[in-house]
Amino acid sequence: MAGVSAVSTTPADSDVWAKQAWSHLESVRKAMPLIQCITNFVSMDIVANILLAASASPAMIHSIEEIPEFTPKTAAVYINTGTLTPDWLQSMKIAAEVANKFNKPWVLDPVAAGACSFRLKACLDLLKLKPAVVRGNGSEILALFRGSADENTKGVDSNLESINAIEAAKSLAQMTGSIVAVSGAIDIITDGHRTVGAKNGDPMLQKITATGCSVTALITAFISIDPVHRLEATASALSLFGVAAEIAAQMARGPASLRMHLIDTLHGLNRETVLQHVSISRV
């Protein structure tokens, strides 16, 4: 953490963020936004279930033939590069272009961006299409910032703690105009000028596949109902997902039951619980 400001907050700040997170969740529940998800095969089930638990409506539409007609009907688009192919990449680009044309926010999850040159170029090309938010782990965000593949890649796993990727995230946000979120023990969210940390979650989430993919989908739903305040909506989604994980972990016997309780807990979050547990602060 050398050279990085400590996470700081006051009770008043914390209360404001918690109330804002509850307002965002209430808005998603009322709006039930239609979220188009072009996401990897591994993640489709949990992505759909997390969105449904938040009362959003997931649509796993990735066929290039459907996108020009379907995408304009959505509230927002989620693009995830996990199981990337040339055909899917073309669908992703067209979906982003259509979303931009119809003023629909879209969110990018650059899975394993630094793993190989094809994947890196694909993610960098998608970045040029101006996502509202980019959410990745420390290694993914660093790869996008540097524009180079990682020789020591661990695939979808990160070699870098989120707190150590703050400067790269801020620079990437300034370069692209996107909100950049870095997942980790503290989730970092920045617009290049303001930076906050969401300190909710549980380490066991790392033992469940595609939890990162599913929280990016949740961010997409939150962005859809508050596109003007993208940083705040992103922080709310990350924190509430983490709150649900913390509560679920108290009931879980292991990763499989944590997954079940995570979905149930997100579905059942109430105002009192949110105000008590949300932990977002300035960095």
C-alpha positions as CSV (number, residue, x, y, z in Angstrom):
1,M,0.0,0.0,0.0
2,A,3.0,2.3,-0.2
3,G,2.2,5.5,-1.8
4,V,-1.5,4.9,-1.7
5,S,-3.9,6.9,0.4
6,A,-5.6,5.0,3.1
7,V,-9.4,4.3,2.9
8,S,-11.0,7.0,4.9
9,T,-14.6,7.8,5.9
10,T,-16.8,9.6,8.4
11,P,-20.0,8.3,9.9
12,A,-21.9,10.9,7.8
13,D,-20.2,9.7,4.6
14,S,-20.9,6.1,5.3
15,D,-24.6,6.9,6.0
16,V,-24.9,8.7,2.7
17,W,-23.4,5.9,0.7
18,A,-25.6,3.3,2.5
19,K,-28.8,5.2,1.8
20,Q,-27.8,5.7,-1.8
21,A,-27.1,2.0,-2.2
22,W,-30.6,1.2,-0.8
23,S,-32.1,3.7,-3.2
24,H,-30.4,2.1,-6.1
25,L,-31.6,-1.3,-5.2
26,E,-35.1,-0.1,-4.7
27,S,-35.0,1.5,-8.1
28,V,-33.8,-1.7,-9.8
29,R,-36.6,-3.6,-8.1
30,K,-39.2,-1.2,-9.3
31,A,-37.9,-0.8,-12.8
32,M,-37.1,-4.5,-13.4
33,P,-34.7,-3.5,-16.2
34,L,-34.1,-5.7,-19.2
35,I,-30.4,-6.5,-19.3
36,Q,-28.9,-8.0,-22.4
37,C,-26.0,-10.3,-21.5
38,I,-23.3,-11.4,-23.9
39,T,-21.4,-13.4,-21.4
40,N,-19.4,-16.6,-21.3
41,F,-20.8,-20.1,-21.1
42,V,-19.4,-20.7,-17.6
43,S,-21.2,-17.7,-16.1
44,M,-24.6,-17.6,-17.8
45,D,-26.5,-19.5,-15.1
46,I,-25.2,-17.4,-12.1
47,V,-25.4,-14.2,-14.1
48,A,-29.0,-14.8,-14.9
49,N,-29.8,-15.8,-11.3
50,I,-28.1,-12.8,-9.7
51,L,-30.0,-10.4,-12.0
52,L,-33.3,-12.1,-11.2
53,A,-32.5,-12.0,-7.5
54,A,-32.2,-8.2,-7.8
55,S,-35.5,-8.1,-9.8
56,A,-33.8,-7.3,-13.1
57,S,-34.6,-9.3,-16.3
58,P,-31.7,-11.1,-18.0
59,A,-31.6,-11.8,-21.7
60,M,-28.8,-14.0,-23.0
61,I,-28.9,-12.7,-26.6
62,H,-25.6,-13.0,-28.5
63,S,-26.6,-13.8,-32.0
64,I,-25.5,-11.1,-34.4
65,E,-28.8,-11.6,-36.4
66,E,-30.8,-10.6,-33.3
67,I,-28.8,-7.7,-32.0
68,P,-29.9,-4.8,-34.3
69,E,-33.6,-5.5,-33.4
70,F,-33.3,-6.6,-29.8
71,T,-30.6,-4.4,-28.3
72,P,-32.6,-1.1,-28.7
73,K,-35.3,-2.7,-26.5
74,T,-32.9,-3.2,-23.5
75,A,-32.2,-1.0,-20.6
76,A,-28.5,-1.8,-20.7
77,V,-26.0,-4.3,-22.2
78,Y,-23.4,-6.4,-20.4
79,I,-20.4,-7.7,-22.4
80,N,-18.1,-10.3,-21.0
81,T,-15.1,-11.7,-22.9
82,G,-14.7,-15.0,-20.9
83,T,-15.2,-17.6,-23.6
84,L,-14.2,-15.4,-26.5
85,T,-14.4,-16.4,-30.2
86,P,-14.1,-14.3,-33.4
87,D,-17.9,-14.7,-34.0
88,W,-18.8,-13.6,-30.5
89,L,-16.4,-10.7,-30.7
90,Q,-18.2,-9.4,-33.7
91,S,-21.5,-9.7,-31.9
92,M,-20.1,-7.8,-28.9
93,K,-18.9,-4.9,-31.1
94,I,-22.2,-4.6,-32.9
95,A,-24.1,-4.7,-29.6
96,A,-21.9,-2.0,-28.2
97,E,-22.4,0.1,-31.3
98,V,-26.2,-0.3,-31.2
99,A,-26.3,0.5,-27.5
100,N,-24.3,3.7,-28.1
101,K,-26.6,4.6,-31.0
102,F,-29.7,4.3,-28.8
103,N,-28.1,5.8,-25.7
104,K,-28.2,2.6,-23.8
105,P,-25.3,2.2,-21.3
106,W,-23.1,-0.9,-21.7
107,V,-20.6,-2.5,-19.3
108,L,-17.4,-4.4,-20.1
109,D,-15.9,-7.3,-18.2
110,P,-12.5,-7.9,-19.8
111,V,-12.0,-11.4,-18.6
112,A,-8.3,-12.5,-18.7
113,A,-7.5,-9.4,-20.8
114,G,-3.7,-10.0,-20.5
115,A,-3.8,-13.7,-21.2
116,C,-2.9,-13.6,-24.9
117,S,-2.7,-11.1,-27.8
118,F,-6.0,-12.0,-29.4
119,R,-7.9,-11.5,-26.1
120,L,-6.0,-8.3,-25.3
121,K,-6.7,-6.7,-28.7
122,A,-10.3,-7.7,-28.5
123,C,-10.7,-5.9,-25.1
124,L,-8.8,-2.9,-26.3
125,D,-11.0,-2.7,-29.4
126,L,-14.1,-2.9,-27.2
127,L,-12.7,-0.1,-24.9
128,K,-12.7,2.2,-28.0
129,L,-16.5,1.8,-28.1
130,K,-16.8,3.7,-24.8
131,P,-18.3,1.4,-22.1
132,A,-20.0,3.2,-19.3
133,V,-18.1,1.0,-16.8
134,V,-15.2,-1.4,-17.0
135,R,-15.0,-4.0,-14.2
136,G,-12.1,-6.4,-13.8
137,N,-9.5,-7.7,-11.4
138,G,-6.2,-6.0,-10.8
139,S,-4.3,-7.9,-13.5
140,E,-7.0,-7.3,-16.1
141,I,-7.1,-3.6,-15.5
142,L,-3.3,-3.3,-15.5
143,A,-3.2,-5.2,-18.9
144,L,-5.7,-2.7,-20.4
145,F,-3.8,0.2,-19.0
146,R,-0.4,-1.0,-20.3
147,G,-1.9,-2.4,-23.6
148,S,0.3,-5.5,-23.3
149,A,-0.2,-9.2,-22.5
150,D,1.0,-10.6,-19.2
151,E,3.8,-13.1,-19.4
152,N,3.0,-14.4,-15.9
153,T,-0.7,-14.6,-16.4
154,K,-2.9,-16.9,-14.3
155,G,-5.7,-16.7,-16.7
156,V,-8.8,-15.3,-15.1
157,D,-7.1,-15.1,-11.7
158,S,-5.3,-11.9,-10.6
159,N,-1.7,-11.5,-9.7
160,L,-2.3,-8.0,-8.3
161,E,-4.3,-6.7,-5.4
162,S,-6.9,-4.1,-6.2
163,I,-5.4,-1.5,-3.9
164,N,-2.1,-1.8,-6.0
165,A,-4.0,-1.1,-9.2
166,I,-5.5,2.2,-8.2
167,E,-3.2,4.4,-10.3
168,A,-3.6,2.2,-13.4
169,A,-7.4,2.3,-12.9
170,K,-7.4,6.1,-12.5
171,S,-5.3,6.5,-15.6
172,L,-7.5,4.1,-17.6
173,A,-10.6,6.0,-16.5
174,Q,-9.1,9.3,-17.6
175,M,-8.0,7.8,-21.0
176,T,-11.4,6.2,-21.8
177,G,-14.0,8.2,-20.0
178,S,-15.3,5.0,-18.4
179,I,-15.8,4.3,-14.7
180,V,-13.2,1.7,-13.8
181,A,-13.8,-0.8,-11.0
182,V,-11.2,-3.1,-9.7
183,S,-12.4,-6.1,-7.7
184,G,-10.5,-7.3,-4.7
185,A,-10.5,-7.4,-0.9
186,I,-11.5,-3.7,-1.3
187,D,-13.3,-3.0,-4.5
188,I,-11.9,0.1,-6.1
189,I,-14.2,2.4,-8.1
190,T,-12.8,5.5,-9.9
191,D,-13.7,8.0,-12.6
192,G,-10.1,9.1,-12.8
193,H,-10.6,12.0,-10.3
194,R,-12.8,10.6,-7.5
195,T,-11.9,7.2,-6.1
196,V,-13.9,5.2,-3.5
197,G,-13.6,1.7,-2.0
198,A,-16.3,-0.8,-1.3
199,K,-15.2,-3.0,1.6
200,N,-17.9,-5.7,1.7
201,G,-17.5,-9.3,0.6
202,D,-16.2,-12.7,1.8
203,P,-13.0,-14.6,0.7
204,M,-15.0,-17.7,-0.1
205,L,-16.4,-16.0,-3.2
206,Q,-13.1,-16.8,-4.9
207,K,-14.1,-20.5,-4.6
208,I,-17.2,-20.0,-6.7
209,T,-16.8,-19.7,-10.5
210,A,-18.1,-16.5,-12.2
211,T,-18.9,-14.4,-9.1
212,G,-17.0,-11.6,-10.7
213,C,-19.0,-12.0,-13.9
214,S,-22.2,-11.9,-12.0
215,V,-21.3,-8.8,-10.0
216,T,-20.5,-7.0,-13.3
217,A,-24.0,-8.0,-14.5
218,L,-25.4,-6.4,-11.3
219,I,-23.4,-3.3,-12.0
220,T,-25.1,-3.2,-15.4
221,A,-28.5,-3.3,-13.9
222,F,-27.7,-0.5,-11.5
223,I,-26.2,1.7,-14.2
224,S,-29.3,1.2,-16.2
225,I,-31.4,3.0,-13.6
226,D,-28.9,5.7,-12.8
227,P,-26.6,6.3,-15.8
228,V,-25.9,9.9,-14.8
229,H,-24.2,8.8,-11.5
230,R,-22.2,5.9,-12.8
231,L,-19.5,5.9,-10.1
232,E,-22.2,5.8,-7.4
233,A,-24.3,3.1,-9.0
234,T,-21.2,1.0,-9.5
235,A,-20.1,1.3,-5.9
236,S,-23.7,0.5,-4.8
237,A,-23.8,-2.7,-6.8
238,L,-20.4,-3.9,-5.6
239,S,-21.1,-3.2,-2.0
240,L,-24.6,-4.8,-2.0
241,F,-23.2,-7.9,-3.7
242,G,-20.6,-8.0,-1.0
243,V,-23.1,-7.5,1.8
244,A,-25.2,-10.4,0.4
245,A,-22.0,-12.5,0.4
246,E,-21.1,-11.6,4.0
247,I,-24.5,-12.7,5.3
248,A,-24.7,-15.8,3.1
249,A,-21.3,-16.9,4.3
250,Q,-22.6,-17.1,7.9
251,M,-25.1,-19.7,6.7
252,A,-22.9,-21.6,4.2
253,R,-21.0,-24.8,4.8
254,G,-18.8,-24.3,1.8
255,P,-18.8,-22.8,-1.7
256,A,-21.8,-24.6,-3.1
257,S,-24.1,-23.6,-0.3
258,L,-22.6,-20.1,-0.4
259,R,-23.7,-19.8,-4.0
260,M,-27.3,-20.7,-3.0
261,H,-27.4,-18.5,0.0
262,L,-25.9,-15.6,-1.9
263,I,-28.8,-15.6,-4.4
264,D,-31.3,-15.9,-1.6
265,T,-29.7,-13.2,0.5
266,L,-29.5,-10.7,-2.4
267,H,-33.2,-11.3,-3.2
268,G,-34.2,-10.7,0.4
269,L,-32.0,-7.6,1.3
270,N,-34.0,-5.0,3.2
271,R,-33.4,-1.4,4.1
272,E,-32.3,-2.1,7.7
273,T,-29.7,-4.7,6.6
274,V,-28.4,-2.4,3.8
275,L,-28.0,0.6,6.0
276,Q,-26.3,-1.5,8.7
277,H,-23.8,-3.3,6.5
278,V,-22.8,-1.2,3.4
279,S,-19.2,0.0,3.7
280,I,-18.2,2.5,1.0
281,S,-15.6,5.2,1.6
282,R,-13.2,7.6,-0.1
283,V,-9.7,6.3,-1.1
